Amino acid sequence: EIWTDVSGMMTADPRLVQNVKVIPRISYKEAMELCHFGAKVIYPPTIQPVMSKGIPLWVKNTFAPEDEGTLIENKLSTTGNIVRGISSIGKISMILLEGSGMIGIPGFSKRLFDALSKEKINVILITQSSSEHSICVAIDEINAAKAKTIVDEEFTHEIEVKRLEPLNVENGLAIVALVGDNMKNHPGISGRMFSALGKNGVNIRAIAQGSSEKNISAVIKTTDVKKAINVLHEEFFETVFKQVNLFIIGAGNVGKRLIAQIKQQQNYLQQHLRLNLRVVVIANSKK
């Protein structure tokens, strides 16, 4: 048993999403994926012994011991949502090695990762184009400057003869991940994820998905993380109501009547149209 200050593992970070839900059952592999991407309830190395022995693990709340909590076990739960949870990592930099000199030439990836490894720079995410023209790696933002120095040194000759471009570094990024072992049995999860993000103006800088299909990761701007996680949580966990945030600019006679109508019809909209209207901003010409 692990006693902590939350009632188990959540479908998303409760500091970012208002309507999070407790995950009643989760497999060890799913829990490890969520913890890697920011969920801090468990620390993977400490649960390795019970995981290898197949011992179930309860996560309980010290301040609410009557809550059921989350059971982590080897067995995959087939009940509940297809997606088990949504998590994120902030303060990410993306480094991009590209150039025509990489195409068809083995060893570029090995040299890149060896250079990063020598400086003890951890690689969080990898994606490579099928043309082999570029390889993209996500690392901690704190290591970005060191990574550029060491990689440019490693490929000095290739850069000088224009076979490669100098390493490109992009800061101010984050990774958002969908996690769930059941996702591999349901086609279209990636499409729903990217469609939801696209419709809400969240630009995706890079995508990574393992062949096990238990994790779909997207690199986005740090400033879009809260919006992205809320959008994805609504898409995969809040199917009862469609939430619409209203910004009402102009609170004179017409604006006041509109606000009154929304208040009057809120229950009707929820019951008959499954629509939850939230007035989040009211402004006039002065304030």
N, C-alpha and C positions, 0 to 999 in steps of 0.2 A: 504494500500500500504506500502511496505517496500522498501526504497531506499538505495541501497548499492553500492559496488564498482565492482560488476560483473553483467553481463546481464542475471540474473536469475540463476536457479539451473542448474548444469552441469551434464552430464552423468558420469563424473569422475573428480578427482582433476586435474585442469589444470596445477598444478605444477609438476605433475607426467606423464600426458598423453598429447601429443602434439595435437592430433586431437579430442579434446573433442567437444561435441555438447550441445547446450542449450536445456533443456527439456521444450517444449512449454506448456504442460498440465500435471499436476500430482495431485494425490489425497492427501488429508491430511495425510492418514495413510502411504502412500509411502514416503511422505516428512519427516514424523516423523522418519521412519526407517532410511532413508539416514542421517538425522541429528544425530541420535543416533550413527551411525557409521562414524562420522567425518566430514560430510558436515556442514559447519558453517554458512550457509546463514540465517537460522532461528533457534530460540531457542524454543524448544517445549512448555515449560510452558507459554511463552508469547503469543502463538497463540491459546492456549486452549479456551479462551473466544469466538473468532471468529469461531473456529472449532465447538464448541458446538451449536452455533447459525446458522451454515451453511453459513457463510459469505465468499464469494470468496476472495482470497488474491493475489495481484499482487506483484511480486518481480521485481524491476526495477533497472537500472543502472544510478546512478547520473551523471556519466561522458559520458554516451551515452543514453540520455533519449528517443531517437527515436527508440532504440531497443525494440522489443516486450516484452522481459522478460519472466517470467514463471507465469502461472496462477495456483494457488493451490486452489482446490475446493473439496467438499465432493464427487462429482460425479466421478466415475472411468472412466478414458479415455481409450477407446478401440482402439484408433488409435496409430500409432507409434510402437516402439519396444516392444517385449514381456518383456524384461528386461528394467526397467525404468532408473536405474542408478547403479553405482558401487562405493562402499565407503570402508573405512578402519579405523581401530583404531590401533595406535602403542603403544609401551611400555606396553605390556601385559605379564603377567606371568600365567602359567598353573599349577594348583595344582592338584595332583592325590592322591586320597585315595583309597587304594586297599588292598584286603586280602580275604582269604577264609571264614573268620568269618562274612563277610557281607551277604553271600548268604542265602536268605530265612529269614533273621532276620530284622523285621521292625524297623524303627527309626534311622538308621545310617544317612540317608540324612538329617533328621530334626536336629539331633545333630550337623552335619557339618554346616548347614546353620545358626543355632542358635548361634554357636560359632563365625562365621564370622560376624553375625549381631550385636552381643554384642560389637565387636570392630569397628563397623560402616564400615566394608569392603564390598564394593558394588560388587555384582556378575554380570558379563557381559554376560557370556555364560555358559551353562551347557550341558554336555553329559554323558550318563551312558550306560554301556554295558548291553545287555539283560540278561546276566548271573548273573548280580548284583555283580560281582566280583570287580568292580571298578566304581568310580564316578569321573568325571573330571570337574573342574571349572576354568573359566578364570577370572582373577581379574587384577586390575592395578598393574604394576610392583612395584610401590612404597610401596605397602602393602604386598609384598610377604614374607618378613622376619617375620612380625607381624603375618601373617596368619599361617605360619609354627609353630610358638611358641604356639599360642592359640589352634590350632587343635591338635597338639601333646599332649598338656595338657588335652584337652577334652577326648582323647582316650588313656590316659596313661595305663590303665588296659589292654585294648585290644592289645596294642602294646607289653606290657610286657609278655603276655601269647601267643604271636605270632599269634593272630587272625587277626591282621592288621599290615601292614608295616608302618613305620614312613612316614609322609606326604612327598611326592616327589614334588619338586618345579622346574619348568623349566622356565628360563627367556629368554629374547631376542626374544619375539614372537610378532605377530600382528594378527589382524583379518581382513579378506577381505570378503565383503558381496555383493551378488547380491540382488537387491531389485526390486520388480515389482508385482503388484496385479494380472496381467494377467498370471504369471508363472504357477499358479495352473491349468490353462486350457490347458497347453501345456506340454505333457510328454517329458522327455529327457533333460530338462534344466540342471538338476544336472549332468547328464552324460556328456553333452557338457562342463560344467564348469570344472569338474575334469579331463576330457580327455585333455582339453587345457592346464591346469596346469601341468599335468603329462608329456605331450609331450615336455614341455619346462623346465623340471627338477625342478619344484616347488613341494617340499614334503609337504603333508598335515598332520598336527599333530592331528587335531580333526575336527569334522564336527557337525553342528547343523542346524536343519531345523524345523520350527514350523509347526503345522498342518494347519495353514492358508496358508502356502506355499508362503507368500509374501517376505520371506527372506531366503536365503541360505548362511550360514556363514562357513568359513573355517579358522582354525588357522594355520598360516605358520610362518617361520622365518622372522624377521624384515628385514633382508638383501634381502629377495625375494619379498618385497612388490611392489616395482616399476615394476619389471618384471611381477609379477602376474597381476597387474592392467592393464598394457599395453596389455598383452596376452588376458585377458578377454574382454577388450574394443575392441580389434581387432576381437575377436570371435563373439561378440554380436552387435557391432555398426559399424564395418568397413567391411561390406561384399563386397564392390565394389572392393577393392584391397587386395591382399595378400602381406604383407610387409616382405621383407627378408633383414636382416642386413648382410653385407659382411665385413669380416675381411681379408684384403689382406696382407699377410706376404711375402714380396719379391717384390720389385718395380723396378726390372731391366728391360731388354728388354721385357720379357714375361709379367711381371706384368704391365708394361706401356701399352702394346697392349691390355691386358684384360681390363684395366681401360678405354681405348679409345673405345673399343667395347661396354662396358656398357653404356658409355655416348651416343654413336651413336645409340644404340638400345633401349634406355630407353622408348621413346614414343611408339615404336612397342610393347614392352613387356607389357606396361600398356594397350594399346588398344586391343591387341589380346589375351594376356594370363592373364590379370588382375593381373599383377605382378609388384610390386614396389620395385626395387632394391635400397638399400641405402648403399653406401660405408661409413662405420663409422670408420674404422681403416686402415691406410696404414703404413706399417713398413718395414724397411730393416735391415741389420745387425748392423747399427749404431744408428738409431733413429726411 
